[in-house]
Amino acid sequence: PALDGVRALAVTAVLVFHARPGWLPGGFLGVDAFFVLSGFLITGLLLAEAHDTATIRLAAFWARRARRLLPALLTVLITVAVTARYVLPAHNPASLRLDALATLGYAANWRMIFHGGDYFARTAPPSPLQHTWSLGIEEQFYLLWPLLVVLALRRTPTRSARTTLLTLCVAGTAAAALLTAALYHPDDPARVYYGTDTRAGALLTGCALAILLTGRTVTRTRPLTIAAGCATIALAAALILAHGQSPWLYHGGLTAIALTVAVVLAHLTTTPHSPAARLLSTRPLAWLGQISYGLYLWHWPLFAALNTDHTGLTATPLFTLRIAATITIAAASYHLVEQPIRQGTALRLV
């Protein structure tokens, strides 16, 4: 439940940043928190399956990912395709079709790079599917990382395989940080912001954390609690002070953010009864975390449609409408689309 609370805070930061960027300039870092959390959870699941069954069924893993992610995504894509000509007439239909195809192929991040769109300095209306760049990176990770885990486990004993994977995570994170610094251009950070290679560090940081914690018991929790408190303060400062074009982010800053998120996750995982874990496990936060995928999927096209021209609202009233609409639709998507298909009850509901 505490990790659901982390999801809730991360998606809230993203929503606030997209709706009222002046309120939380670094809210985009919520995506980095999602990356670390994804790497942590997926690696934990893979290692647990390998421990319990002495194998990892890749087809079953990918099928579970598809049932979890595709239904809501397809619903969003169909909705955007049907309504775009009416509520988003400023968007080029041909460009939007390419965005949809890239999204469906989980290559939206590379589409954004080659399309030449700066996430932080827009000169034209952003695509209603622009936010799917992060889904592309995660799905590419879901495809490649399990293969590496299976290969490592097959070639070496479990303990040696974990050492190999941990070494790969550390080396990959360092390489991503160096590549980010080398490719960063202050006038347009899109290449390093959207790139799978440059953003892999956050995912691999989460993977490394799962490898370190799986099968181990942390007995000295006080130092970790202190470190997690310091990490939380650092994250809060970054959310308030960071900007998407801040050079320090691309010279080790994003890696530092990923590491601070990992410290917080380590604390929550190893001390599930701590005050922080209990706070993040409260019912409202846990519920928001459960529907966080839908919140992220729906918020961007809804924010594009619910603008001042269409609603006559500005500032706080417009923000309130956007957030309320996003929560309502994401909750409906979760209960009526995502969960029935994921649990295999969709056909029985028809």
ABEGO torsion letter per residue (X at the ends): XAAAAAAAAAAAAAAAAAABAAABAAAAAAAAAAAAAAAAAAAAAAAAAAAAAGBBBAAAAAAAAAAAAAAAAAAAAAAAAAAAAAABAABBAAAAAAAAAAAAAGAAAAAAAAAGBBAABBABBBBAAAAAAAAAAAAAAAAAAAAAAAAAAAABBAAAAAAAAAAAAAAAAAAAAAAAAAABBAABAAAAAABAAAAAAAAAAAAAAAAAABGBBBABAAAAAAAAAAAAAAAAAAAAABBAABAAAABGAAAAAAAAAAAAAAAAAABAABAAAAAAABAAAAAAAAAAAAAAAAAAAAAAABBAAAAGBBEAAAAAAAAAAAAAAAAAAAAAAAAAAAAGAAAAAX
